Amino acid sequence: MKRVINILLLTAFYLGTAAQPKPGVVINGKVTSFEESLPLEGASIVVKGGSGTTGTQADGTFTLLINPGDTVLVVSLAGYETKEIKTSIKNNQYDIVLRRSDKAIALETGAQGICLCCRMP
């Protein structure tokens, strides 16, 4: 009986410590285009190594919770160059500017393909 109680106590302790939220750092930012200085909606912000991801809102802003050990954000959007940003413990606000890509990107819509660089079918 004592062994069963010890196992239950150890299990409860393990589950209690495993459920504790991990400390994180909230970072905010805005993604804009280099050419027009306009906010970019739908840009993907991914923590390199895979501990978090988010996308930008209509006004180009984003909020992301990262682990303190995470150091690089990968920012991408179709038709723009992918950019890697080093994070810093001292900085929680990032203004990111993406340049248009020279590479043609084809998007298949099912009925016809559309070239994202010139918006022509």
FENDAPE-V356496 format. One record per residue. N is the residue number from 0. RES is the residue in three letters. PHI is phi in radians with two decimals (none if undefined). PSI is psi in radians with two decimals (none if undefined). OMEGA is omega in whole degrees, 0 to 359 (999 if undefined). Layout:
BEGIN
N	RES	PHI	PSI	OMEGA
N	RES	PHI	PSI	OMEGA
END
This chain:
BEGIN
0	MET	none	-0.71	180
1	LYS	-1.11	-0.63	179
2	ARG	-1.14	-0.71	179
3	VAL	-1.10	-0.73	179
4	ILE	-1.12	-0.74	178
5	ASN	-1.08	-0.73	179
6	ILE	-1.12	-0.75	179
7	LEU	-1.11	-0.73	179
8	LEU	-1.13	-0.77	179
9	LEU	-1.11	-0.71	178
10	THR	-1.12	-0.76	179
11	ALA	-1.11	-0.70	179
12	PHE	-1.12	-0.77	180
13	TYR	-1.10	-0.82	180
14	LEU	-1.13	-0.62	179
15	GLY	-1.17	-0.71	180
16	THR	-1.34	-0.56	180
17	ALA	-1.23	-0.47	183
18	ALA	-1.47	-0.10	180
19	GLN	-1.16	2.34	178
20	PRO	-1.16	2.48	178
21	LYS	-1.41	2.50	179
22	PRO	-1.13	2.48	181
23	GLY	-2.47	2.97	179
24	VAL	-2.11	2.23	177
25	VAL	-1.56	2.19	176
26	ILE	-2.05	2.60	180
27	ASN	-2.20	2.81	176
28	GLY	-3.05	-3.11	178
29	LYS	-2.48	2.39	179
30	VAL	-1.95	2.20	180
31	THR	-2.26	2.87	177
32	SER	-1.53	2.52	180
33	PHE	-1.21	-0.75	187
34	GLU	-1.21	-0.79	184
35	GLU	-1.89	-0.13	185
36	SER	0.98	0.57	179
37	LEU	-1.72	2.61	177
38	PRO	-1.15	2.53	180
39	LEU	-1.89	1.99	178
40	GLU	-1.48	2.47	175
41	GLY	1.48	0.13	175
42	ALA	-1.19	2.50	181
43	SER	-1.69	2.26	176
44	ILE	-2.05	2.03	183
45	VAL	-2.16	2.37	174
46	VAL	-1.36	2.15	181
47	LYS	-1.09	2.18	185
48	GLY	1.89	-0.27	168
49	GLY	1.58	0.44	181
50	SER	-1.64	-0.01	178
51	GLY	-3.07	2.71	178
52	THR	-2.71	2.66	176
53	THR	-2.78	3.10	177
54	GLY	-2.32	2.83	181
55	THR	-1.47	2.62	177
56	GLN	-1.43	-3.08	181
57	ALA	-1.06	-0.53	180
58	ASP	-1.58	0.16	177
59	GLY	1.45	0.01	183
60	THR	-1.52	2.73	176
61	PHE	-2.58	2.75	173
62	THR	-2.35	2.39	183
63	LEU	-2.55	2.37	175
64	LEU	-1.68	2.10	180
65	ILE	-2.10	2.76	174
66	ASN	-1.34	2.58	181
67	PRO	-0.98	-0.49	181
68	GLY	-1.41	-0.23	180
69	ASP	-1.23	2.37	185
70	THR	-2.19	-0.24	185
71	VAL	-2.31	2.29	172
72	LEU	-1.82	2.41	176
73	VAL	-1.92	2.07	183
74	VAL	-1.94	2.21	182
75	SER	-2.54	2.69	176
76	LEU	-2.76	2.40	180
77	ALA	-0.99	2.29	180
78	GLY	1.60	-0.06	180
79	TYR	-2.21	2.72	178
80	GLU	-1.25	2.45	176
81	THR	-1.29	2.46	182
82	LYS	-2.26	2.41	175
83	GLU	-1.86	2.29	183
84	ILE	-2.10	2.20	175
85	LYS	-1.38	2.31	178
86	THR	-1.61	2.81	181
87	SER	-2.39	2.53	177
88	ILE	-1.08	-0.54	184
89	LYS	-1.40	-0.26	186
90	ASN	-2.12	2.23	176
91	ASN	-2.13	0.17	178
92	GLN	-2.17	2.20	184
93	TYR	-2.25	2.19	173
94	ASP	-1.85	1.96	188
95	ILE	-1.96	2.29	180
96	VAL	-2.01	2.19	179
97	LEU	-1.88	2.41	176
98	ARG	-1.66	2.59	175
99	ARG	-1.10	2.54	180
100	SER	-1.53	2.50	175
101	ASP	-1.40	-0.25	182
102	LYS	-1.40	2.37	177
103	ALA	-1.33	2.33	179
104	ILE	-2.04	2.15	179
105	ALA	-1.69	2.32	179
106	LEU	-2.06	2.09	181
107	GLU	-1.56	2.11	182
108	THR	-1.70	-0.08	181
109	GLY	1.86	-0.77	180
110	ALA	-1.68	-0.70	179
111	GLN	-2.69	2.75	177
112	GLY	-1.52	2.60	177
113	ILE	-2.21	2.26	177
114	CYS	-1.46	2.11	184
115	LEU	-1.28	-0.36	182
116	CYS	-1.32	-0.57	182
117	CYS	-2.15	0.00	178
118	ARG	1.05	0.47	181
119	MET	-1.87	2.51	177
120	PRO	-1.21	none	999
END
